Amino acid sequence: MMIEPSIDKLLSKTNNNKYVLCAIITKRAKEIESVRRLELADQDKKAISIACEEIASGKVVPSEII
């Protein structure tokens, strides 16, 4: 179960639109999977968790992905 970042923090990045948030997280997680597959095998984190952290921290801007 993912505790951090909170869903409220992620939703604030997409103007409280859950559909857009889901699309952004999915697309970014797929990009991470394709580029860093070997790195992810060594880590405990999943691509979706990394995508959520990147969006919450501002590394990935939602408008750049969609």
HTML snippet that shows the backbone in 3Dmol.js (N, CA, C, O; Angstrom):
<script src="https://3Dmol.org/build/3Dmol-min.js"></script>
<div id="view" style="width:600px;height:400px;position:relative"></div>
<script>
const pdb = `
ATOM      1  N   MET A   1       0.844  -1.185   0.000  1.00  0.00           N
ATOM      2  CA  MET A   1       0.000   0.000   0.000  1.00  0.00           C
ATOM      3  C   MET A   1       0.885   1.241   0.000  1.00  0.00           C
ATOM      4  O   MET A   1       1.852   1.335   0.756  1.00  0.00           O
ATOM      5  N   MET A   2       0.538   2.178  -0.852  1.00  0.00           N
ATOM      6  CA  MET A   2       1.312   3.405  -0.966  1.00  0.00           C
ATOM      7  C   MET A   2       0.753   4.456  -0.016  1.00  0.00           C
ATOM      8  O   MET A   2      -0.434   4.779  -0.060  1.00  0.00           O
ATOM      9  N   ILE A   3       1.613   4.981   0.836  1.00  0.00           N
ATOM     10  CA  ILE A   3       1.203   6.006   1.791  1.00  0.00           C
ATOM     11  C   ILE A   3       1.674   7.382   1.339  1.00  0.00           C
ATOM     12  O   ILE A   3       0.938   8.359   1.474  1.00  0.00           O
ATOM     13  N   GLU A   4       2.861   7.471   0.817  1.00  0.00           N
ATOM     14  CA  GLU A   4       3.422   8.731   0.346  1.00  0.00           C
ATOM     15  C   GLU A   4       3.700   8.644  -1.131  1.00  0.00           C
ATOM     16  O   GLU A   4       4.193   7.604  -1.567  1.00  0.00           O
ATOM     17  N   PRO A   5       3.439   9.599  -1.900  1.00  0.00           N
ATOM     18  CA  PRO A   5       2.750  10.849  -1.634  1.00  0.00           C
ATOM     19  C   PRO A   5       1.246  10.615  -1.502  1.00  0.00           C
ATOM     20  O   PRO A   5       0.695   9.651  -2.033  1.00  0.00           O
ATOM     21  N   SER A   6       0.617  11.508  -0.791  1.00  0.00           N
ATOM     22  CA  SER A   6      -0.823  11.356  -0.553  1.00  0.00           C
ATOM     23  C   SER A   6      -1.611  11.635  -1.832  1.00  0.00           C
ATOM     24  O   SER A   6      -1.160  12.360  -2.718  1.00  0.00           O
ATOM     25  N   ILE A   7      -2.780  11.049  -1.899  1.00  0.00           N
ATOM     26  CA  ILE A   7      -3.642  11.229  -3.066  1.00  0.00           C
ATOM     27  C   ILE A   7      -4.052  12.695  -3.214  1.00  0.00           C
ATOM     28  O   ILE A   7      -4.217  13.191  -4.328  1.00  0.00           O
ATOM     29  N   ASP A   8      -4.214  13.382  -2.087  1.00  0.00           N
ATOM     30  CA  ASP A   8      -4.589  14.797  -2.142  1.00  0.00           C
ATOM     31  C   ASP A   8      -3.493  15.641  -2.795  1.00  0.00           C
ATOM     32  O   ASP A   8      -3.779  16.558  -3.564  1.00  0.00           O
ATOM     33  N   LYS A   9      -2.245  15.323  -2.482  1.00  0.00           N
ATOM     34  CA  LYS A   9      -1.125  16.061  -3.063  1.00  0.00           C
ATOM     35  C   LYS A   9      -1.047  15.799  -4.569  1.00  0.00           C
ATOM     36  O   LYS A   9      -0.790  16.715  -5.351  1.00  0.00           O
ATOM     37  N   LEU A  10      -1.269  14.553  -4.964  1.00  0.00           N
ATOM     38  CA  LEU A  10      -1.243  14.220  -6.392  1.00  0.00           C
ATOM     39  C   LEU A  10      -2.401  14.866  -7.141  1.00  0.00           C
ATOM     40  O   LEU A  10      -2.227  15.365  -8.252  1.00  0.00           O
ATOM     41  N   LEU A  11      -3.577  14.856  -6.532  1.00  0.00           N
ATOM     42  CA  LEU A  11      -4.741  15.459  -7.180  1.00  0.00           C
ATOM     43  C   LEU A  11      -4.587  16.965  -7.355  1.00  0.00           C
ATOM     44  O   LEU A  11      -5.107  17.538  -8.312  1.00  0.00           O
ATOM     45  N   SER A  12      -3.879  17.601  -6.439  1.00  0.00           N
ATOM     46  CA  SER A  12      -3.688  19.046  -6.554  1.00  0.00           C
ATOM     47  C   SER A  12      -2.864  19.407  -7.798  1.00  0.00           C
ATOM     48  O   SER A  12      -2.953  20.528  -8.301  1.00  0.00           O
ATOM     49  N   LYS A  13      -2.071  18.464  -8.285  1.00  0.00           N
ATOM     50  CA  LYS A  13      -1.263  18.704  -9.486  1.00  0.00           C
ATOM     51  C   LYS A  13      -2.108  18.656 -10.761  1.00  0.00           C
ATOM     52  O   LYS A  13      -1.683  19.143 -11.809  1.00  0.00           O
ATOM     53  N   THR A  14      -3.313  18.064 -10.669  1.00  0.00           N
ATOM     54  CA  THR A  14      -4.166  17.911 -11.849  1.00  0.00           C
ATOM     55  C   THR A  14      -5.517  18.604 -11.677  1.00  0.00           C
ATOM     56  O   THR A  14      -6.495  18.213 -12.315  1.00  0.00           O
ATOM     57  N   ASN A  15      -5.582  19.606 -10.839  1.00  0.00           N
ATOM     58  CA  ASN A  15      -6.825  20.339 -10.577  1.00  0.00           C
ATOM     59  C   ASN A  15      -7.957  19.414 -10.129  1.00  0.00           C
ATOM     60  O   ASN A  15      -9.103  19.569 -10.551  1.00  0.00           O
ATOM     61  N   ASN A  16      -7.623  18.458  -9.275  1.00  0.00           N
ATOM     62  CA  ASN A  16      -8.571  17.506  -8.680  1.00  0.00           C
ATOM     63  C   ASN A  16      -9.298  16.645  -9.705  1.00  0.00           C
ATOM     64  O   ASN A  16     -10.447  16.263  -9.486  1.00  0.00           O
ATOM     65  N   ASN A  17      -8.651  16.339 -10.804  1.00  0.00           N
ATOM     66  CA  ASN A  17      -9.235  15.481 -11.826  1.00  0.00           C
ATOM     67  C   ASN A  17      -8.602  14.091 -11.721  1.00  0.00           C
ATOM     68  O   ASN A  17      -7.446  13.897 -12.099  1.00  0.00           O
ATOM     69  N   LYS A  18      -9.369  13.127 -11.206  1.00  0.00           N
ATOM     70  CA  LYS A  18      -8.852  11.779 -10.979  1.00  0.00           C
ATOM     71  C   LYS A  18      -8.531  11.055 -12.279  1.00  0.00           C
ATOM     72  O   LYS A  18      -7.571  10.286 -12.342  1.00  0.00           O
ATOM     73  N   TYR A  19      -9.324  11.294 -13.310  1.00  0.00           N
ATOM     74  CA  TYR A  19      -9.078  10.649 -14.593  1.00  0.00           C
ATOM     75  C   TYR A  19      -7.733  11.084 -15.172  1.00  0.00           C
ATOM     76  O   TYR A  19      -6.949  10.252 -15.629  1.00  0.00           O
ATOM     77  N   VAL A  20      -7.475  12.371 -15.151  1.00  0.00           N
ATOM     78  CA  VAL A  20      -6.213  12.895 -15.679  1.00  0.00           C
ATOM     79  C   VAL A  20      -5.045  12.370 -14.855  1.00  0.00           C
ATOM     80  O   VAL A  20      -4.013  11.988 -15.408  1.00  0.00           O
ATOM     81  N   LEU A  21      -5.206  12.349 -13.539  1.00  0.00           N
ATOM     82  CA  LEU A  21      -4.145  11.837 -12.667  1.00  0.00           C
ATOM     83  C   LEU A  21      -3.827  10.384 -13.009  1.00  0.00           C
ATOM     84  O   LEU A  21      -2.657  10.016 -13.120  1.00  0.00           O
ATOM     85  N   CYS A  22      -4.835   9.575 -13.174  1.00  0.00           N
ATOM     86  CA  CYS A  22      -4.638   8.160 -13.510  1.00  0.00           C
ATOM     87  C   CYS A  22      -3.916   8.012 -14.845  1.00  0.00           C
ATOM     88  O   CYS A  22      -3.009   7.191 -14.976  1.00  0.00           O
ATOM     89  N   ALA A  23      -4.313   8.799 -15.825  1.00  0.00           N
ATOM     90  CA  ALA A  23      -3.685   8.734 -17.147  1.00  0.00           C
ATOM     91  C   ALA A  23      -2.218   9.146 -17.079  1.00  0.00           C
ATOM     92  O   ALA A  23      -1.365   8.521 -17.709  1.00  0.00           O
ATOM     93  N   ILE A  24      -1.928  10.188 -16.323  1.00  0.00           N
ATOM     94  CA  ILE A  24      -0.557  10.679 -16.199  1.00  0.00           C
ATOM     95  C   ILE A  24       0.330   9.650 -15.500  1.00  0.00           C
ATOM     96  O   ILE A  24       1.434   9.357 -15.958  1.00  0.00           O
ATOM     97  N   ILE A  25      -0.158   9.112 -14.398  1.00  0.00           N
ATOM     98  CA  ILE A  25       0.627   8.125 -13.650  1.00  0.00           C
ATOM     99  C   ILE A  25       0.885   6.894 -14.502  1.00  0.00           C
ATOM    100  O   ILE A  25       1.998   6.370 -14.518  1.00  0.00           O
ATOM    101  N   THR A  26      -0.132   6.433 -15.206  1.00  0.00           N
ATOM    102  CA  THR A  26       0.014   5.243 -16.046  1.00  0.00           C
ATOM    103  C   THR A  26       1.032   5.468 -17.159  1.00  0.00           C
ATOM    104  O   THR A  26       1.903   4.630 -17.397  1.00  0.00           O
ATOM    105  N   LYS A  27       0.915   6.591 -17.827  1.00  0.00           N
ATOM    106  CA  LYS A  27       1.823   6.880 -18.941  1.00  0.00           C
ATOM    107  C   LYS A  27       3.266   7.006 -18.452  1.00  0.00           C
ATOM    108  O   LYS A  27       4.182   6.464 -19.071  1.00  0.00           O
ATOM    109  N   ARG A  28       3.466   7.714 -17.355  1.00  0.00           N
ATOM    110  CA  ARG A  28       4.822   7.890 -16.825  1.00  0.00           C
ATOM    111  C   ARG A  28       5.398   6.564 -16.333  1.00  0.00           C
ATOM    112  O   ARG A  28       6.581   6.295 -16.539  1.00  0.00           O
ATOM    113  N   ALA A  29       4.581   5.734 -15.688  1.00  0.00           N
ATOM    114  CA  ALA A  29       5.051   4.436 -15.205  1.00  0.00           C
ATOM    115  C   ALA A  29       5.487   3.546 -16.377  1.00  0.00           C
ATOM    116  O   ALA A  29       6.473   2.816 -16.270  1.00  0.00           O
ATOM    117  N   LYS A  30       4.762   3.607 -17.478  1.00  0.00           N
ATOM    118  CA  LYS A  30       5.143   2.836 -18.665  1.00  0.00           C
ATOM    119  C   LYS A  30       6.462   3.328 -19.236  1.00  0.00           C
ATOM    120  O   LYS A  30       7.286   2.526 -19.677  1.00  0.00           O
ATOM    121  N   GLU A  31       6.673   4.645 -19.233  1.00  0.00           N
ATOM    122  CA  GLU A  31       7.946   5.203 -19.700  1.00  0.00           C
ATOM    123  C   GLU A  31       9.094   4.719 -18.817  1.00  0.00           C
ATOM    124  O   GLU A  31      10.152   4.339 -19.318  1.00  0.00           O
ATOM    125  N   ILE A  32       8.882   4.735 -17.514  1.00  0.00           N
ATOM    126  CA  ILE A  32       9.911   4.289 -16.570  1.00  0.00           C
ATOM    127  C   ILE A  32      10.215   2.812 -16.793  1.00  0.00           C
ATOM    128  O   ILE A  32      11.380   2.412 -16.805  1.00  0.00           O
ATOM    129  N   GLU A  33       9.182   2.007 -16.967  1.00  0.00           N
ATOM    130  CA  GLU A  33       9.367   0.571 -17.203  1.00  0.00           C
ATOM    131  C   GLU A  33      10.207   0.311 -18.448  1.00  0.00           C
ATOM    132  O   GLU A  33      11.094  -0.542 -18.430  1.00  0.00           O
ATOM    133  N   SER A  34       9.937   1.031 -19.518  1.00  0.00           N
ATOM    134  CA  SER A  34      10.646   0.770 -20.759  1.00  0.00           C
ATOM    135  C   SER A  34      12.096   1.234 -20.714  1.00  0.00           C
ATOM    136  O   SER A  34      12.962   0.622 -21.340  1.00  0.00           O
ATOM    137  N   VAL A  35      12.364   2.296 -19.991  1.00  0.00           N
ATOM    138  CA  VAL A  35      13.719   2.852 -19.958  1.00  0.00           C
ATOM    139  C   VAL A  35      14.584   2.212 -18.871  1.00  0.00           C
ATOM    140  O   VAL A  35      15.767   1.949 -19.090  1.00  0.00           O
ATOM    141  N   ARG A  36      14.003   1.969 -17.723  1.00  0.00           N
ATOM    142  CA  ARG A  36      14.814   1.524 -16.584  1.00  0.00           C
ATOM    143  C   ARG A  36      14.433   0.128 -16.075  1.00  0.00           C
ATOM    144  O   ARG A  36      14.393  -0.094 -14.865  1.00  0.00           O
ATOM    145  N   ARG A  37      14.166  -0.777 -16.948  1.00  0.00           N
ATOM    146  CA  ARG A  37      13.731  -2.116 -16.550  1.00  0.00           C
ATOM    147  C   ARG A  37      14.759  -2.819 -15.649  1.00  0.00           C
ATOM    148  O   ARG A  37      14.379  -3.432 -14.651  1.00  0.00           O
ATOM    149  N   LEU A  38      16.038  -2.740 -15.984  1.00  0.00           N
ATOM    150  CA  LEU A  38      17.064  -3.416 -15.187  1.00  0.00           C
ATOM    151  C   LEU A  38      17.250  -2.752 -13.823  1.00  0.00           C
ATOM    152  O   LEU A  38      17.472  -3.438 -12.825  1.00  0.00           O
ATOM    153  N   GLU A  39      17.161  -1.435 -13.777  1.00  0.00           N
ATOM    154  CA  GLU A  39      17.276  -0.725 -12.500  1.00  0.00           C
ATOM    155  C   GLU A  39      16.144  -1.109 -11.558  1.00  0.00           C
ATOM    156  O   GLU A  39      16.361  -1.275 -10.358  1.00  0.00           O
ATOM    157  N   LEU A  40      14.947  -1.250 -12.094  1.00  0.00           N
ATOM    158  CA  LEU A  40      13.786  -1.573 -11.271  1.00  0.00           C
ATOM    159  C   LEU A  40      13.877  -2.977 -10.689  1.00  0.00           C
ATOM    160  O   LEU A  40      13.322  -3.239  -9.622  1.00  0.00           O
ATOM    161  N   ALA A  41      14.566  -3.877 -11.369  1.00  0.00           N
ATOM    162  CA  ALA A  41      14.714  -5.240 -10.860  1.00  0.00           C
ATOM    163  C   ALA A  41      15.528  -5.250  -9.574  1.00  0.00           C
ATOM    164  O   ALA A  41      15.322  -6.108  -8.715  1.00  0.00           O
ATOM    165  N   ASP A  42      16.448  -4.304  -9.439  1.00  0.00           N
ATOM    166  CA  ASP A  42      17.296  -4.239  -8.249  1.00  0.00           C
ATOM    167  C   ASP A  42      16.655  -3.460  -7.105  1.00  0.00           C
ATOM    168  O   ASP A  42      17.095  -3.587  -5.962  1.00  0.00           O
ATOM    169  N   GLN A  43      15.638  -2.664  -7.378  1.00  0.00           N
ATOM    170  CA  GLN A  43      15.002  -1.826  -6.364  1.00  0.00           C
ATOM    171  C   GLN A  43      13.757  -2.504  -5.811  1.00  0.00           C
ATOM    172  O   GLN A  43      13.193  -3.416  -6.416  1.00  0.00           O
ATOM    173  N   ASP A  44      13.350  -2.025  -4.641  1.00  0.00           N
ATOM    174  CA  ASP A  44      12.111  -2.507  -4.050  1.00  0.00           C
ATOM    175  C   ASP A  44      10.908  -1.735  -4.558  1.00  0.00           C
ATOM    176  O   ASP A  44       9.772  -2.177  -4.385  1.00  0.00           O
ATOM    177  N   LYS A  45      11.137  -0.593  -5.180  1.00  0.00           N
ATOM    178  CA  LYS A  45      10.038   0.254  -5.639  1.00  0.00           C
ATOM    179  C   LYS A  45       9.543  -0.187  -7.001  1.00  0.00           C
ATOM    180  O   LYS A  45      10.303  -0.680  -7.834  1.00  0.00           O
ATOM    181  N   LYS A  46       8.264   0.003  -7.204  1.00  0.00           N
ATOM    182  CA  LYS A  46       7.635  -0.274  -8.488  1.00  0.00           C
ATOM    183  C   LYS A  46       7.632   1.002  -9.321  1.00  0.00           C
ATOM    184  O   LYS A  46       7.771   2.101  -8.784  1.00  0.00           O
ATOM    185  N   ALA A  47       7.476   0.854 -10.615  1.00  0.00           N
ATOM    186  CA  ALA A  47       7.478   1.995 -11.530  1.00  0.00           C
ATOM    187  C   ALA A  47       6.352   2.965 -11.204  1.00  0.00           C
ATOM    188  O   ALA A  47       6.522   4.178 -11.331  1.00  0.00           O
ATOM    189  N   ILE A  48       5.219   2.448 -10.789  1.00  0.00           N
ATOM    190  CA  ILE A  48       4.085   3.319 -10.481  1.00  0.00           C
ATOM    191  C   ILE A  48       4.364   4.179  -9.255  1.00  0.00           C
ATOM    192  O   ILE A  48       3.933   5.331  -9.199  1.00  0.00           O
ATOM    193  N   SER A  49       5.079   3.638  -8.276  1.00  0.00           N
ATOM    194  CA  SER A  49       5.443   4.421  -7.088  1.00  0.00           C
ATOM    195  C   SER A  49       6.424   5.530  -7.454  1.00  0.00           C
ATOM    196  O   SER A  49       6.320   6.653  -6.961  1.00  0.00           O
ATOM    197  N   ILE A  50       7.365   5.207  -8.313  1.00  0.00           N
ATOM    198  CA  ILE A  50       8.343   6.206  -8.761  1.00  0.00           C
ATOM    199  C   ILE A  50       7.634   7.310  -9.542  1.00  0.00           C
ATOM    200  O   ILE A  50       7.948   8.489  -9.375  1.00  0.00           O
ATOM    201  N   ALA A  51       6.686   6.935 -10.389  1.00  0.00           N
ATOM    202  CA  ALA A  51       5.934   7.923 -11.170  1.00  0.00           C
ATOM    203  C   ALA A  51       5.159   8.855 -10.244  1.00  0.00           C
ATOM    204  O   ALA A  51       5.143  10.067 -10.462  1.00  0.00           O
ATOM    205  N   CYS A  52       4.523   8.311  -9.224  1.00  0.00           N
ATOM    206  CA  CYS A  52       3.772   9.136  -8.273  1.00  0.00           C
ATOM    207  C   CYS A  52       4.692  10.105  -7.538  1.00  0.00           C
ATOM    208  O   CYS A  52       4.352  11.273  -7.352  1.00  0.00           O
ATOM    209  N   GLU A  53       5.847   9.619  -7.124  1.00  0.00           N
ATOM    210  CA  GLU A  53       6.796  10.488  -6.426  1.00  0.00           C
ATOM    211  C   GLU A  53       7.287  11.609  -7.336  1.00  0.00           C
ATOM    212  O   GLU A  53       7.425  12.749  -6.894  1.00  0.00           O
ATOM    213  N   GLU A  54       7.550  11.295  -8.600  1.00  0.00           N
ATOM    214  CA  GLU A  54       8.015  12.314  -9.540  1.00  0.00           C
ATOM    215  C   GLU A  54       6.950  13.383  -9.768  1.00  0.00           C
ATOM    216  O   GLU A  54       7.267  14.571  -9.837  1.00  0.00           O
ATOM    217  N   ILE A  55       5.714  12.977  -9.883  1.00  0.00           N
ATOM    218  CA  ILE A  55       4.629  13.934 -10.094  1.00  0.00           C
ATOM    219  C   ILE A  55       4.443  14.811  -8.863  1.00  0.00           C
ATOM    220  O   ILE A  55       4.272  16.024  -8.985  1.00  0.00           O
ATOM    221  N   ALA A  56       4.474  14.208  -7.684  1.00  0.00           N
ATOM    222  CA  ALA A  56       4.285  14.955  -6.443  1.00  0.00           C
ATOM    223  C   ALA A  56       5.418  15.949  -6.204  1.00  0.00           C
ATOM    224  O   ALA A  56       5.182  17.050  -5.705  1.00  0.00           O
ATOM    225  N   SER A  57       6.636  15.570  -6.554  1.00  0.00           N
ATOM    226  CA  SER A  57       7.779  16.454  -6.317  1.00  0.00           C
ATOM    227  C   SER A  57       7.920  17.542  -7.374  1.00  0.00           C
ATOM    228  O   SER A  57       8.657  18.509  -7.178  1.00  0.00           O
ATOM    229  N   GLY A  58       7.218  17.390  -8.489  1.00  0.00           N
ATOM    230  CA  GLY A  58       7.292  18.399  -9.544  1.00  0.00           C
ATOM    231  C   GLY A  58       8.314  18.095 -10.612  1.00  0.00           C
ATOM    232  O   GLY A  58       8.507  18.905 -11.518  1.00  0.00           O
ATOM    233  N   LYS A  59       8.983  16.942 -10.537  1.00  0.00           N
ATOM    234  CA  LYS A  59       9.935  16.563 -11.573  1.00  0.00           C
ATOM    235  C   LYS A  59       9.234  16.365 -12.912  1.00  0.00           C
ATOM    236  O   LYS A  59       9.783  16.675 -13.969  1.00  0.00           O
ATOM    237  N   VAL A  60       8.027  15.850 -12.848  1.00  0.00           N
ATOM    238  CA  VAL A  60       7.229  15.621 -14.050  1.00  0.00           C
ATOM    239  C   VAL A  60       6.026  16.541 -13.989  1.00  0.00           C
ATOM    240  O   VAL A  60       5.276  16.536 -13.013  1.00  0.00           O
ATOM    241  N   VAL A  61       5.849  17.322 -15.029  1.00  0.00           N
ATOM    242  CA  VAL A  61       4.730  18.247 -15.103  1.00  0.00           C
ATOM    243  C   VAL A  61       3.615  17.579 -15.894  1.00  0.00           C
ATOM    244  O   VAL A  61       3.843  17.141 -17.021  1.00  0.00           O
ATOM    245  N   PRO A  62       2.409  17.491 -15.327  1.00  0.00           N
ATOM    246  CA  PRO A  62       1.310  16.785 -16.013  1.00  0.00           C
ATOM    247  C   PRO A  62       1.055  17.269 -17.435  1.00  0.00           C
ATOM    248  O   PRO A  62       0.717  16.456 -18.296  1.00  0.00           O
ATOM    249  N   SER A  63       1.202  18.539 -17.708  1.00  0.00           N
ATOM    250  CA  SER A  63       0.924  19.043 -19.051  1.00  0.00           C
ATOM    251  C   SER A  63       1.940  18.541 -20.075  1.00  0.00           C
ATOM    252  O   SER A  63       1.651  18.520 -21.271  1.00  0.00           O
ATOM    253  N   GLU A  64       3.123  18.137 -19.619  1.00  0.00           N
ATOM    254  CA  GLU A  64       4.137  17.614 -20.537  1.00  0.00           C
ATOM    255  C   GLU A  64       3.845  16.175 -20.951  1.00  0.00           C
ATOM    256  O   GLU A  64       4.299  15.726 -22.003  1.00  0.00           O
ATOM    257  N   ILE A  65       3.098  15.461 -20.138  1.00  0.00           N
ATOM    258  CA  ILE A  65       2.862  14.054 -20.402  1.00  0.00           C
ATOM    259  C   ILE A  65       1.650  13.840 -21.296  1.00  0.00           C
ATOM    260  O   ILE A  65       1.685  13.003 -22.197  1.00  0.00           O
ATOM    261  N   ILE A  66       0.594  14.578 -21.057  1.00  0.00           N
ATOM    262  CA  ILE A  66      -0.627  14.370 -21.838  1.00  0.00           C
ATOM    263  C   ILE A  66      -0.646  15.260 -23.047  1.00  0.00           C
ATOM    264  O   ILE A  66      -1.599  15.223 -23.825  1.00  0.00           O
TER     265      ILE A  66
END
`;
const viewer = $3Dmol.createViewer("view");
viewer.addModel(pdb, "pdb");
viewer.setStyle({}, {cartoon: {color: "spectrum"}});
viewer.zoomTo();
viewer.render();
</script>
